[in-house]
Amino acid sequence: MNNPLPKSSYRISAVIISCMVMALIETVIEPAYFVKSALKVLFFLVLPIVLLKVKKEKILTDSFALNLKSILKLSLLGIAIYAVIMVAFFLTKGLFDYSVLVDSLSSDQNVTPSSFLPVALYISFGNSLLEEFLFRHIAFLKLSEHTSKKTAYIFSSLTFALYHIFMIGGSFPLPLLLLAMLGLAVGGAIFNFVDDKSRNIYNSWFIHMFADFAIMTIWYIHI
């Protein structure tokens, strides 16, 4: 009987290495946006696949089996997520200075009004898919095959939240930072839950995508 520890450790290591290297690239090296996007494909998609292939693992399995019957349900859920975020934004914009978020996004992504649309489309569609592959497919679905589901939930949610907080933490006031940390961790747990039931990442990707649509809308309002 094979010891499951090496496989779970390999998954955990792959996620941590990918996050740490990409965080270094985004916050310290800060290459051009096109280069940064290509590197994220390398470290969030290619590297985890290579590392797990070394262990002779099957990677592209159930998490890429799209269930067409769920498209309408996911669309409605995505619209609801978008509406909730936008309502929360309009209700709290008097309490928090969301221009800080916009300034951080514009500075980090080197975005101007003329370059907003392609960047917003990449973030909403491509970036969200890369993150769901790493944090849900690798850090949750695949990890939960060789460790307890509770461990996979905690690891995936925390790495998802910490990665994003590391990206934005220096620009946020503490109350908004703590709120963002909590929201990201809870959001990651919700993503895990919908993927746990379906055993594919399309559910969380759709939710993530519509949440990013909302963030892009807020960005566009202020840019």
RODO-2510 file (C-alpha; in nm, 4 decimals, decimal comma):
residues 223
     n   res          X          Y          Z
     1     m     0,0000     0,0000     0,0000
     2     n     0,1363     0,3389    -0,1038
     3     n     0,1950     0,6025     0,1594
     4     p    -0,0350     0,8994     0,0738
     5     l     0,1881     1,1526     0,2496
     6     p     0,4398     1,2015    -0,0344
     7     k     0,1607     1,2718    -0,2838
     8     s    -0,0174     1,5192    -0,0579
     9     s     0,3141     1,6857     0,0245
    10     y     0,3963     1,7101    -0,3445
    11     r     0,0680     1,8867    -0,4160
    12     i     0,1144     2,1255    -0,1243
    13     s     0,4710     2,2005    -0,2344
    14     a     0,3618     2,2631    -0,5938
    15     v     0,1003     2,5170    -0,4825
    16     i     0,3297     2,6950    -0,2360
    17     i     0,6177     2,7161    -0,4844
    18     s     0,3886     2,8462    -0,7584
    19     c     0,2359     3,1110    -0,5303
    20     m     0,5660     3,2282    -0,3835
    21     v     0,7420     3,2598    -0,7181
    22     m     0,4468     3,4363    -0,8800
    23     a     0,4083     3,6717    -0,5828
    24     l     0,7786     3,7604    -0,6130
    25     i     0,7389     3,8254    -0,9841
    26     e     0,4289     4,0420    -0,9380
    27     t     0,5434     4,2500    -0,6410
    28     v     0,9225     4,2715    -0,6744
    29     i     1,0274     4,2066    -1,0345
    30     e     0,7129     4,3663    -1,1839
    31     p     0,7664     4,2826    -1,5532
    32     a     0,5482     4,4125    -1,8355
    33     y     0,1871     4,2969    -1,8146
    34     f     0,2147     4,0591    -2,1115
    35     v     0,5274     3,8989    -1,9640
    36     k     0,3665     3,8708    -1,6204
    37     s     0,0579     3,7034    -1,7702
    38     a     0,2735     3,4529    -1,9592
    39     l     0,4701     3,3756    -1,6427
    40     k     0,1482     3,3158    -1,4527
    41     v     0,0506     3,0554    -1,7123
    42     l     0,3912     2,8960    -1,6553
    43     f     0,3749     2,8882    -1,2751
    44     f     0,0013     2,8353    -1,2184
    45     l    -0,0572     2,5826    -1,4968
    46     v     0,2566     2,4359    -1,6515
    47     l     0,4715     2,3986    -1,3391
    48     p     0,2054     2,2184    -1,1286
    49     i     0,1358     1,9833    -1,4202
    50     v     0,5067     1,9044    -1,4624
    51     l     0,5633     1,8530    -1,0896
    52     l     0,2662     1,6194    -1,0580
    53     k     0,3510     1,4358    -1,3792
    54     v     0,6810     1,3459    -1,2139
    55     k     0,4651     1,1457    -0,9700
    56     k     0,2839     0,9916    -1,2698
    57     e    -0,0434     1,1616    -1,1793
    58     k    -0,3407     1,2144    -1,4082
    59     i    -0,4023     1,5897    -1,4162
    60     l    -0,6727     1,6812    -1,6675
    61     t    -0,9514     1,4558    -1,5467
    62     d    -1,2913     1,5302    -1,3886
    63     s    -1,2140     1,8970    -1,3292
    64     f    -1,2381     1,9585    -1,7024
    65     a    -1,5541     1,7605    -1,7744
    66     l    -1,8053     2,0366    -1,8477
    67     n    -2,1651     1,9556    -1,7651
    68     l    -2,3724     2,1506    -2,0177
    69     k    -2,6902     2,1045    -1,8126
    70     s    -2,5436     2,3228    -1,5410
    71     i    -2,4755     2,6222    -1,7674
    72     l    -2,8091     2,7952    -1,6991
    73     k    -2,7847     2,7373    -1,3251
    74     l    -2,4278     2,8653    -1,3191
    75     s    -2,5257     3,1685    -1,5256
    76     l    -2,7995     3,2592    -1,2804
    77     l    -2,5648     3,2025    -0,9869
    78     g    -2,2989     3,4156    -1,1520
    79     i    -2,5462     3,6984    -1,2099
    80     a    -2,6531     3,6753    -0,8458
    81     i    -2,2887     3,6936    -0,7317
    82     y    -2,2328     3,9967    -0,9525
    83     a    -2,5442     4,1657    -0,8121
    84     v    -2,4490     4,0969    -0,4499
    85     i    -2,1007     4,2448    -0,4964
    86     m    -2,2325     4,5520    -0,6745
    87     v    -2,5031     4,6101    -0,4103
    88     a    -2,2405     4,5725    -0,1364
    89     f    -2,0208     4,8216    -0,3190
    90     f    -2,2936     5,0859    -0,3448
    91     l    -2,3960     5,0321     0,0192
    92     t    -2,0420     5,0612     0,1549
    93     k    -1,8769     5,3124    -0,0791
    94     g    -1,9401     5,5803     0,1807
    95     l    -1,7564     5,3758     0,4445
    96     f    -1,4533     5,2660     0,2422
    97     d    -1,2405     5,4519    -0,0074
    98     y    -1,2588     5,2150    -0,3024
    99     s    -1,0355     5,4445    -0,5039
   100     v    -0,7505     5,2756    -0,3133
   101     l    -0,8465     4,9465    -0,4780
   102     v    -0,8675     5,1122    -0,8180
   103     d    -0,5335     5,2881    -0,7769
   104     s    -0,3737     4,9610    -0,6658
   105     l    -0,5160     4,7708    -0,9625
   106     s    -0,4208     5,0404    -1,2110
   107     s    -0,0685     5,0664    -1,0705
   108     d    -0,0101     4,6908    -1,0375
   109     q    -0,1403     4,6137    -1,3864
   110     n    -0,0003     4,9294    -1,5505
   111     v    -0,3481     5,0012    -1,6817
   112     t    -0,4699     5,3171    -1,8501
   113     p    -0,8243     5,3857    -1,9733
   114     s    -0,7184     5,2842    -2,3248
   115     s    -0,5761     4,9479    -2,2111
   116     f    -0,8510     4,8690    -1,9600
   117     l    -1,0687     4,6459    -2,1785
   118     p    -0,8130     4,3775    -2,2792
   119     v    -0,6748     4,3645    -1,9251
   120     a    -1,0257     4,3368    -1,7755
   121     l    -1,1157     4,0559    -2,0177
   122     y    -0,7965     3,8639    -1,9379
   123     i    -0,8471     3,9021    -1,5627
   124     s    -1,2106     3,7932    -1,5819
   125     f    -1,1653     3,4949    -1,8136
   126     g    -0,8005     3,3831    -1,8232
   127     n    -0,6637     3,4818    -1,4836
   128     s    -0,9666     3,3402    -1,3030
   129     l    -0,9249     3,0068    -1,4842
   130     l    -0,5544     2,9865    -1,3953
   131     e    -0,6308     3,0510    -1,0286
   132     e    -0,9126     2,7979    -1,0215
   133     f    -0,6834     2,5370    -1,1746
   134     l    -0,4197     2,5906    -0,9057
   135     f    -0,6320     2,6624    -0,5960
   136     r    -0,9281     2,4348    -0,6685
   137     h    -0,8059     2,1592    -0,9005
   138     i    -0,4594     2,1115    -0,7490
   139     a    -0,4906     2,2548    -0,3955
   140     f    -0,8369     2,1137    -0,3238
   141     l    -0,9734     1,8435    -0,5543
   142     k    -0,6444     1,6649    -0,6162
   143     l    -0,5154     1,7226    -0,2621
   144     s    -0,8360     1,5864    -0,1074
   145     e    -0,7688     1,2538    -0,2809
   146     h    -0,4694     1,1940    -0,0535
   147     t    -0,5445     1,3906     0,2628
   148     s    -0,8492     1,4773     0,4719
   149     k    -1,1105     1,6975     0,3092
   150     k    -1,0850     1,9405     0,6012
   151     t    -0,7132     1,9828     0,5380
   152     a    -0,7770     2,0446     0,1686
   153     y    -1,0491     2,3008     0,2475
   154     i    -0,8232     2,4932     0,4857
   155     f    -0,5128     2,4785     0,2675
   156     s    -0,6889     2,5828    -0,0526
   157     s    -0,8869     2,8661     0,1102
   158     l    -0,5904     3,0083     0,3009
   159     t    -0,3447     2,9966     0,0118
   160     f    -0,6064     3,1582    -0,2128
   161     a    -0,6618     3,4399     0,0393
   162     l    -0,2961     3,4901     0,1335
   163     y    -0,1812     3,5011    -0,2284
   164     h    -0,4255     3,7816    -0,3062
   165     i    -0,3586     3,9691     0,0168
   166     f     0,0133     3,9586    -0,0587
   167     m    -0,0658     4,1227    -0,3921
   168     i    -0,2720     4,4094    -0,2473
   169     g    -0,1836     4,4305     0,1219
   170     g     0,0541     4,7239     0,1034
   171     s    -0,2054     4,9478    -0,0597
   172     f    -0,5016     4,8773     0,1681
   173     p    -0,5863     5,0326     0,5048
   174     l    -0,6006     4,7697     0,7814
   175     p    -0,9835     4,7502     0,8178
   176     l    -1,0298     4,6972     0,4436
   177     l    -0,7374     4,4534     0,4394
   178     l    -0,8927     4,2384     0,7138
   179     l    -1,2295     4,2510     0,5399
   180     a    -1,0674     4,1464     0,2137
   181     m    -0,8792     3,8625     0,3863
   182     l    -1,1992     3,7309     0,5415
   183     g    -1,3923     3,7660     0,2185
   184     l    -1,1258     3,5889     0,0143
   185     a    -1,0997     3,2991     0,2614
   186     v    -1,4776     3,2566     0,2748
   187     g    -1,4954     3,2904    -0,1019
   188     g    -1,2294     3,0230    -0,1413
   189     a    -1,4231     2,7898     0,0889
   190     i    -1,7400     2,8481    -0,1149
   191     f    -1,5497     2,7735    -0,4360
   192     n    -1,4250     2,4506    -0,2782
   193     f    -1,7774     2,3559    -0,1718
   194     v    -1,9327     2,3911    -0,5169
   195     d    -1,6439     2,2010    -0,6726
   196     d    -1,6571     1,9327    -0,4047
   197     k    -2,0159     1,8510    -0,4970
   198     s    -1,9597     1,8502    -0,8728
   199     r    -1,5932     1,7350    -0,8781
   200     n    -1,5109     1,9863    -1,1508
   201     i    -1,3761     2,3407    -1,1508
   202     y    -1,6289     2,4974    -1,3872
   203     n    -1,8596     2,5847    -1,0984
   204     s    -1,5994     2,7847    -0,9068
   205     w    -1,4565     2,9297    -1,2277
   206     f    -1,7974     3,0685    -1,3259
   207     i    -1,8467     3,2259    -0,9814
   208     h    -1,4910     3,3602    -0,9802
   209     m    -1,5401     3,5001    -1,3287
   210     f    -1,8567     3,6911    -1,2354
   211     a    -1,6958     3,8191    -0,9153
   212     d    -1,4128     3,9520    -1,1307
   213     f    -1,6707     4,1078    -1,3641
   214     a    -1,8008     4,2995    -1,0625
   215     i    -1,4505     4,4089    -0,9603
   216     m    -1,3817     4,5195    -1,3164
   217     t    -1,7075     4,7173    -1,3130
   218     i    -1,6037     4,8956    -0,9923
   219     w    -1,2634     4,9574    -1,1471
   220     y    -1,4220     5,1004    -1,4615
   221     i    -1,6463     5,3317    -1,2574
   222     h    -1,3403     5,4879    -1,0921
   223     i    -1,0772     5,4711    -1,3632
***
